[in-house]
Amino acid sequence: MVLKLSDGSGLQAARQIAATLRAAGHQAYFAGGCVRDLLLGAAAKDFDVATSATPDEIVGLFPGSLPVGAHFGVILVLGSEGRETATEVATFRHDGVYLDGRRPDAVRFTADPREDVLRRDFTINGMLLDPAQIRTGPDGPEVDDGAVLDFAGGRWDLEAGLVRTIGAPEQRFTEDKLRLLRAVRFAARLGFSIEAETLAAMRRHAAEIALVSAERVRDELTRMLTEGRARRAFELLDESGLLAVVLPEIAKMHGVEQPPEYHPEGDVWVHTMLMLEQLPAGASATLGWGLLLHDVGKPATFQPPNPARPGDRIRFNGHVEVGVRIAEEILGRLRFSGDDEAQIVALLKHHMQFGDVRSMKQSTLKRFLRLEQFEEHLALHRADCLSSHRDLGLYQFARAAYESTAPEEVRPVLLVTGRELIEAGYRPGPRFKAMLEAAEDAQLEGRIASTAEGMGLVEREFGPPA
């Protein structure tokens, strides 16, 4: 079997680094995800190099490199464009005891690549490739698959579509708790299953994911939402017991019935999974989290039909407001940035407004259309419709209005501001906001076209200055 390699700058830089290391008498291999992806016939994004050279020897061979994790044998060798084209070079090592559930307390460098592989996480990530055997083929760089060193059975698991730990799963998950989430992410992204003993160990250790920093949990969950297999990822999180630990608010969606006339697809969990299924690879993090959390307030606001009212239906009164509060708690717990939190919360806060979009006043509609990143509001609503009643009428109306309305129409230079009110003799106070909103409404609706007309409207509706 011949493996085709993308002839990019990352490959060339990694090959040159490996050649330099070998010329100095060291072993050097491509390691990890790039080998896995090549064997799957996918383009490798990053080429990491594993070597017998010590960190000091690596730095000596590559002046200007950065010791980003020298204690663990990791050096960043900069490319022609600095960090943008950097290659991670790591010394073969054997790990000591993991005291904090994330990193070993000490490492011992080794010259044995097999020893280095056997301390890694999953078999499919534990293969090495000899870059010295890469040659120029008729369609670009290529290498025979015999150049792959497989000490842990990764080739077999790739063919079987399995995510399996290297060695005993109990040990691997005890060492590094984040591997619990990484197992889910790799299985979802690659369309693999999790090997039975590995999954059983994940269930036993699921509660320990609480020991991992919020930032790392957030980042893994975000990757799951944006790599194109979000539904599968969250089903595996649920199946492994991890979801109830990292996002118990989402786990509570199970069994929460919805009115069949609006949601024939089923309960809130089913609806949310159908929405996640529509997230493409490369979707923004804010859209992914917006879809995941948009109905997070429903379990707490579920109201069954009132038997005293014939024809009554299931209701979720106030689910948006409750959902916003729950989402703010989740996003704060996972330490999202202020900007990302604001956008995700806005997606939740406004997602029900599409129901009124046809009947909105022009001023209300334009304020709606000028929400930040309105394309994400549209995308969420479209997914919401396609995951329930499948009627895209409101989506199409809103999209047409958004695409046909010029930016200066939805966010014009205001004809009446606080300065005009003060100059006319109005005193700043509680009525200022109402005056400014009335003037802006009139401007957005085309009822006024000048400051004089705006001030006339203010005087008619609020009276002359005192």
PyMOL commands that set and color helices and strands:
alter all, ss='L'
color gray80, all
select helices_A, chain A and resi 9-23+33-39+55-61+70-72+113-117+123-125+131-133+145-147+154-160+169-175+179-190+196-211+214-226+230-240+243-246+248-251+268-277+285-293+298-301+319-333+338-356+362-369+374-386+393-404+407-410+418-423+431-444+451-462
alter helices_A, ss='H'
color red, helices_A
select strands_A, chain A and resi 2-4+28-31+48-51+66-69+74-79+82-91+93-95+107-109+128-129+135-137+140-144+148-149+162-163+193-194
alter strands_A, ss='S'
color yellow, strands_A
deselect
rebuild
show_as cartoon
